Amino acid sequence: MKINKRITKSIFFLAVMAMLSSCTKNFSELNQNPNQAAAAAPETLLAPALYDVLSTNLVRSHRINNDLMQVSVFLAETREFHRYVVRPSESDAMWNSWYLELTNFKDMYKSAQATNQKSYMGIALIMDAWVSSMITDMFGDVPYFQANMGKDGLLTPKFDKQKDIYIDLYKKLDSANTYLAANIALTDQQKSLDILYQGDIAKWRKFGNSLYLRLLMRMADKAEMQAGTKINDMLVTNKANYPIFTSNAESAILKYTGVSPLFSPFYTYRAMDFQSASTEFFVNTLKNLGDPRLTIWATKFNNDYLGVPSGYDASQVVTAKSLLPDALKNNALMGNIMNYAELQFIVAEAITRGMVSLGTAKTYYDNGITNAITLWGLTVPANYLSSANAAWNDGASFNDKMEKIMLQKYFSLFFTDFQQWTEFRRTKHPVLPIGTGVQNGGKMPSRFVYPVIVQSVNGANYNAAVAGMGGPDDINTKVWWNQ
C-alpha cells in the first residue's frame, strides 16, 4: 500500500512540475515509477524523493525534536517527549521514510552513472550523504553498505559501524565535489525538475561542501577521524577546491510556494494541531536577546510573549500562552535543510577548538547571528551584537564560548529535522533547564531505538549491532560519535 501511494504521489508531482514548466517533450518519461530505476531518468527521481524526506523531517521535527529541545510543548498527555519519554514506535516513521527515499537517491546515482551525467551523480551523492547521515546519527550502527538491496534479494543486511559509515560519507561528498566541479549544465527540462536549486550546479556544489563541514564537525571529539585536518584543508589550504555557502541566497532551503506541488506538509493541519505551546526557555531566551525572530516564531498572550515550562509534572495543570503562529505552517523558509548561518557557526566552533586559523571566531559568530536573523526578512537590532547576552568575549572560557555559539546555532536550526537534538547530544549546549516532571533519570535521550520490524526480520544482525554498540537497544545507548 505504501509503495502504491509513493508511486502515485511521485507521478502526480512530476506531472505538475512538467506542466508548470510548460515542458511536454518526452512527457511519458517523466511519469515513470521511481522504484524502477533502470528506466527512470535521474532528474525524475530528485523532486519527489527530496520533497518526501523533507516533509517527513518537518512533521517529526514538530512532533519530537521541538518538544525534546524546548522549542514548544504539546500539552495533551498523549505524548510526553518534553519529559524525555520516547516510545519505541516513534522510530518507525523515520526509518521507513529515510530508507525508502535513500533507494531513490541511490537509483538516481545509478541512472546518472549509466548515462554519464556527472552533475546528477554529484547531486545524488549529496542527497545520499544527507539522508544516510540522519539515519546513523539517530540510530547509530545501521545497514549501510548492504542497505537498499532488497530487489537484489538481500533482505537481511548487515549493520555497519558508524565510524565506517562516516568515512564513506566523506568519500561520497569528496566525489560529489569532483563531479560538480566539472560544472556540466543541466537542460532546461532538468532545471525545471530541480525544486531546490533550479539546476544551479555551483549552488549544489556549495551545499555539498557545507554539508561536508557539518558532518566533519560531528567528529570533533573523535581524534582518530582527524576532522580538524580536513576542515583546515577545506577552509584554508585547499579552499579554492571546496566552495561553500557565501550568503543566505545559497542556503539549501526548499521554498514552499503554496502552489501545487510545493505545499508545506503542514498545509492541511488545523491550527489546533500545529500550534503547540511555546516554552519558557525558547520565549525568554529570545526576549532577553531582544531577538526580532520572536515576533515570527511565537504569538502574543495578553500583549506579551509568555511560555510554559518544559518537563512539567503530570500532576500540574498547565495552560498554553504563546503559541507557534498558524502562519508558520506555510512559511517558505520552513523547508530548511542547511542554511548559511549554520555554516558560519560551524566555522566559529572550528576556530574556537583550534582546528583552523581563519581570522577570529567573533567574525563568524557575529556573521552567523546577522544572517540567521536577516534570513527571516528581519533587521538585526542596533545593539544586538554588543548586548550582554549576545556579545562575543575572546577572553571567555571554552565552555562559555561554546554556549554562545551553540545557543545561536540552536535558533538557526529552527525546524531543521533533528539537528538541534543532534547538536545538543554532541556538545551539551545550549544548557536546557530540567523540569520537575522529566523522566528517564533526567537524561536527554541519545538515540532512537531500532524498529520492531527490524528486530523480527533481521534478528541476527540486529543482535550483533546492539552488542557492538554496547547495548541495550534503548534511548540511552549513545551512538559512536557521542561516546
N, C-alpha and C positions, 0 to 999 in steps of 0.2 A: 504493500500500500504506500509506504514511504517513497519507494523508487518511482512509482507511477506519479505520485504527487510532485516529486522532484522533476521528472521529465516534463510534466505539464507546465510547471512554473518556468522551466528553462525555455521551453518552446515559446510560451507567451512573452517572456522577457525579450527574447531575441527578435521576435516578430515585431514587437512595439518599437524596439530600438531601430530596427530596419526601416520601419515606416517613418519614424521621426527624422531619420537621416535622408529620407526620400531616395533610398538606395534599393533598387529592385533587381539588380544584376545578381545572378546566382542565388536568388532568394531561397530556393529549395535547400541549398546547402546550409543556410542559417538555421533551418528548422530541423536539426538533427538531434537525435538522442545523445546528450553529452556523455552518457555512460558507454557509448560505442566510439571509443577514441580513434579507432583505425579510420573512420570515415569523417571525423569531425575536424574542421579547420581550427587551429589553435585560438583564433580570435573569438570563435563562437563559445568557447568554454570559459573565458575570463569573466565576463559580466555576471552571469548567473551564480557562479561559484563565489566570487568576491562579495556580491550582494548578500548571499545567504550566510556566509561566515560572519560578515559584519552585523547582519540583523540578529543572528543568534547571540553574538557577543554583546550587543546593546541590551537585549532583553535580559540576559543573565547578569550583566553589569548592574542594571537597575534592580534586579531581584536579590543578588547575592553580594557583589562587591560593595555596593553603596551602603548596605547595612553593616557589613563587617568593618568597613573603613570609615564609618561615621559621617557619611555624606547625608544619609537620610535613614529613617526608621519606618518600617511597615508596622503600624501599631496593632493590627489584628494578631491574635495569638496563634494563628495557623502556621506561622513560621517565625523562627527566633534566631536568625543569623546574627543580629546585634548582640545576642547573648552567647555567641560562638557555638551555636548548635547548627550543625550542617548534616542533614540526614543523608545516608548513603545514596539514595536515589537521585540526589541533586547532581551527581556527576554524570549521569547517563546522557543528558541532552548535549552537553559539551563534547563528550567523547564521540557520540554518534555523528554530530554535525561536523566536527573538525575532520574526522577520518573520512566521512563521505565526500566532503569537498576537497580534501587532500588527494583523493583519487582523481578528481577532475583536473587539479593542477598538475599532477604527475602525467596524466594523459595529454594535457596541454603541452608539456615539455616534449613528450614522445612525438606528438604530431608536428611540432615545430622542428624538432631534430630531423625527422624524416623528410621534411621539405626544406631543410637548411635555412630556417628563418631565425637568425641569431637574436633578433630583438625579442621575439616571443620566447625563445629559450631562456633569455635573461629574465624576462618578466615572470615566467613560470617558476624559475628557481627562487625568485624573491618571494612569491606567494607561498611556495612550498616551505621556505625557511620561516616565514611569518607564522603559518599555521602549525608547523612542526614544533616551533619554539613554544607556542602556547600549550600544546599538548604535554610536552615534557616538563615545562615549568609548573603546570598544575597537577600533574600526576607523578612525575619522577621518571623512573625507568619504564619505558613503554615500547611496544612494537615500532620499529623504525625501518631497519634495513629490509625486513621481510614483510612490512606492512603494505596494505592495499594491493595484495596479490591474490585475492580470493578468486578472481576469474581465471587464474593460472592453477587453481586447485590447492593453494596454500591457505588453509583455513585456521591453522593454529600457529601463528607467527611467534617467533622468539622475542622476548623483551630485551631491549638493548640498554646498556648503561648510559646514564645521562651524559657522562663525560664524552663517550664515543659519539653520541648524537650531536653534541655541541661542536665537536671537532669537525664533523661532516657538514653541519650547518655553515660553519665558517668557510669550508671549501666551496659550498654552493654559492655563497654570497660573493666570494672572490671570482668564481666562474661567471656569475651574473654580471659583475662589473666589467669583466673582459668582453663578454658578448655585447653588452650595451655600449662599450667604448667604440665599437665599430660604427655606431650611430646610423644604422640602416633604417631609413624612414619607412613608416607604415603607409599603406594605401589609404585613400580617403574612406573607403568602406571599413577598413580595420580601425582607423581612428574613431569612426562613429560608434564602434562597439567597445571602446575603452572608456568605461564610466568613471575611471579615476583621474587619468591624465590626458585623455583625448589624444592619445598617440604621441605625446611628447616624450621622446626617448631620453632626453637629458634629465628630465624630472624623475623618470623611473630609475635612472642610474643613481641620482642623488638620494632617492628614497632607499634603494638597496644598501647603499653605503651608510646612511644614517641608521638604518635598522641594524646593520653590522655592528655599529658602535653601541647601540642599546644592548645587543647580545654579548658583546665583549665585556661590558660593564657588569653583567651577571657574574662574571668570573673574577671580580675584583679581589675576592678573598681566597681564590684558588691559585696559589703561586705557580703551580706546575703548568697552568694553562698559559702563562706569560701574556696575559691580556694587555698589560701596560706596554709591552714591546710592540704589539700590533697596533694599539691605539696611537702610540707615538709615530709609528710608520705611516699611518693613515692621515694624521693631523699635521705632522711636521716633515719627516724625512721624505715621504713619497706622496705628499698631499695632492700634487697635480694629477696623480693617477686615481685619486679617490675623492671625486667631487661629492659634496654633501649639501644639505639644505643651507641656503643663504638668506631666506626670507620666509615669511608666513605664506606667501603665494606658492611656495614649492612644497608645503606640507602635504602629507598623504591623508587627505580628508575627502571622503565620498560625500559630495554635496547633495543633500536631499532637496530636490526642487519642488516636491509636491505635485509634480506632473508624472503620470504613469510612464515608466515603471519605477521611477525613483521616489517612492514613498518611504518615509521613515517606518520602521517596524512598529512604532507606537501610534501610527496613523489612525488605527481603529480602536485604540484604547479609550475607554471612558476616562473622564477627568479623575474620578474617584479611584481608578485602578493605577493611574500614573502618579498622582500627587501624594507621594509619601511625605511624611513629616521631616522637615529639615532638623538636623541635630544641633545641640548647643555648641559642640566643638566646631562644626562647619560654619555656623552663623556667627558665633562670637569671634572666631579667628578672623574671618573676613571683615567683620565690623572693626576689630582692633587694628587691622591693617589699613582701614579706610579704603577697602578694595571695591571698585565700582562693579565688579562682576556679581556681587551680591544682589544687585538690582535685577539681574537677568536670571540668576540661579535660585532665587527664593522669593516667595510672596511676603507681603507685609501682614502683620497681625496687630490690630489696634494701633495702626500707624507706626509700627516698629518691626524690626526683624527679630524674632524670638524662636529659639529652637527648643527641642525636647531632649532629655538625657538619653544617651545610648546605653544599652545594657541595664535598663532599669529593672527592678524586681518585679516578678509577675504579679505580686500582690498589689502593686501600685496602680492607681488609675491615672493614666497619662492622656492628656488631650492635645491633639495637634494644634500647632500655632502656625509658624511659617511653613510653607509647603513648596515642593518643586512646582514651578509655574506650569500651567497647562500648555502655554505657548512653546515650552521647550520640546514638546513631543515632536514638533515638525521643524525645529530649528535646523538649518542647513549644516551647522557646524557639529551636530551631534554624531556625524559619521566619521569621527576621528580615528585614524589608525596610528599615525605618529605625526607630531607637529614640530615645527621649528623650535619652539620654546623648550620642548623636552630635550632636543639635541643640545641646546645651549647649557642646560643644567647638567647634562652628561659631561660636557667639556669642563664645566666648572668643577665637577666632582673629580674628574681625572687630574686636573691641576692641583686640587686640594690634596689628593692622595699622592702627589709627586710622580704620577705616571707620565706626565708630559710637561715640557716647558713651553708655554704658549701664552705669554702675557700673564695677566692676573686673573684669578678666579672671579674677582669682583666684576670684571668686564663682562664675562659670560653670564654670571649670576644676574647682574642688572639687565643685560640684554634679554635674558630669558624672561624675567618679570615683565619687562616692557612689551615684548611680543606676545606673551601669554594674555595680556590684557587687551592689547590692540587687535589681536585676532578676533575678539568678540565685538569689534567695532566701537570700542570704548577708548577714552583718553586716560593716560596714567596721571593721577593727581600730582600736582607740583611737588609736594613734599613726600611722596610715597617712598622713594628710594633712600631718603635720608631719615625717615622716621625710625623711632626706637625699635619697632617691631620688625622692620624690614631691612634696615641698613646693614651692609656687609662690614665686618670688622676683621681686618687681616690679623689682628693680634689675638683673636678668639681661639679657644681650644678646637681641636679637630672635631670633637663631638658637637660643639656649638655650631661650627661651620656646616657640618652635615645636616643638622637640624634645620638651619636656614635654607639650604639647598633643597632638601627633600620636602619641606613644607610647601615651598613654591612649586616644586615639581608635582607634588600631590594635586595641586589645583590645576596644573597644566594637563593632568591626566584625567580630568573630569569626564566620566562616562567612556573611558577608553578600556574596553574589555575588563581584564583583571589586573591591569598594570599597577594600580595603587596598592592592591593587596600584595602583588609580587614584590614591589619595591620595598614595602614595609617588611616583608619577610626577609629580604636581603639585608636591609640596613637598620631595622628597628626604628626608623624615622618616617614621618613625624611622630612624636610621642603622643599617644592617644590616652585619654582618661579611661579608667576601667570602672564600669558601673557596678552597683551592688548586686545586680541580678545575673552577672556574667557567669557562665558555667565553663566546663572544660578546664577547670583548675585555673581560670583566669588567663589561659594561654591562647593567643591568636592561632587559629588553625593553620597548619603548614602546607596542606595539600588537599586535593580531592581523593577519595578512595576509588579503587577500580570498580567499574560497573559490575553488577551481579552476573550479567550475561557472560562477561569475560571469565569470571571465576568458574562458571559452569561448562563453557565450551572449550576453554583453553587452560584447564586446571593445572597441568604440569608446569607450563611456562609461567603461569600466574604465581604459583607457589615459589618457583625459583626466583622470580622478580621480587616478591615480598621478602624472602630470606636475604636476597642480595642487597636490598635497601636497609636492612637491619630490622625490618618488621616492627610491629604488626601492620596490617593494611588498615590504618586508621588516619584520622585527620592530623595527628600529631607527629607522624613519622616524617622527618624532613627530607626534602629532595636533596640530591648530592651537592649542588652548589650552595645550599643553605646549611650544610653540616660543618 
